Amino acid sequence: MSQVHVSRNFIEKYRLSSKVNQAIVDGILQGYKNYLIERREKKQSMHISDAYAWVRGNHIDDQVARECKELNIKFEKAKAGYSWGYLQYKLEDEKRMFIVKSGRYFNKENYLKKNNNESKASYLDTLAKINDKIKFPENLIQEDDDLNQIQVTLFAEEVMRNLDESEEKKLKDEFDAFYIVIFEVDKHHVISKIQLLLPNPSNKRSYVIEDLTELISKSSVTFTNEDYEVLVDDVYAELDPTNAVHYGIVPITETEEEKEG
């Protein structure tokens, strides 16, 4: 991943408040913990419970919504595919919106491209166009190590739906900035990174406005080794339903991961 940085002034302008950042982190962590608890309970009570691997995103969105509600941040359900729902979080006073997403399957070349490099418009393209009015820095300046530019693909096109022009106009009128919060889970099943991204619709790159990883240690949500045991040897643990073709369950092999890297 290239280490390209944006100017401090740009970063400061588009940062969210420390309270919002901590609420996002707390929500992601508590949602993940709730998911692990449910996985363990279902594994103990059912003869087969592999399908519960698909509910992680719902748990995380649910808890982020609960945390954000305490700060009067509104949220609304939206579709990320034919039947998969997710939440959009809206800071209406600041005219900003964000979504939360796993970072595992991101295509680092271009957020509109799939891993086979085929580029097609998706609903993400429409959401990113909210940022048309943002003047992204033309000359990127190297500054802090935690502020790097990455290029991502959020969802496979097979399960995406386009938003029509009227929806696009409504979004642009309602918001001035659209963010993506990504979280990453390491090989030990621990959430090891959380970042706030600002996608640029002109070059299809996403800029890290703030690395929220340090807030993990400041959260009241804690984990034990027992929490992670349910995911040991679980080939479904890191599947993303919005990125599996037609929701097919296809575990990623080591060779395929190397191709993605």
Number of C-alpha atoms within 10 A of each C-alpha: 10 9 13 17 22 22 16 14 9 13 17 11 9 15 16 17 9 11 11 17 20 19 23 26 29 25 24 30 25 23 24 25 21 17 22 23 16 18 23 19 13 15 15 12 9 9 8 10 14 15 10 17 21 19 15 24 21 17 22 26 26 18 22 25 24 20 21 24 14 11 13 13 17 17 21 10 11 12 15 24 23 13 11 14 15 20 22 19 23 21 19 14 9 11 15 19 23 20 19 23 22 19 19 17 25 24 23 21 17 20 29 26 23 23 17 8 11 9 14 13 15 23 19 21 19 20 22 24 21 26 22 16 11 14 9 18 11 7 9 13 12 14 14 13 10 15 23 22 22 23 23 23 24 26 26 25 25 17 20 20 15 16 15 10 10 9 13 19 13 11 20 21 11 15 19 18 24 25 25 22 23 21 21 19 16 11 10 12 16 15 16 14 18 25 23 26 27 26 31 22 22 11 10 19 21 24 25 26 26 21 19 21 18 13 17 19 10 12 15 9 16 13 13 8 9 10 19 17 14 19 17 11 8 12 15 17 19 21 21 21 22 23 23 17 13 14 18 10 16 11 14 14 10 9 8 10 11 9 9 14 10
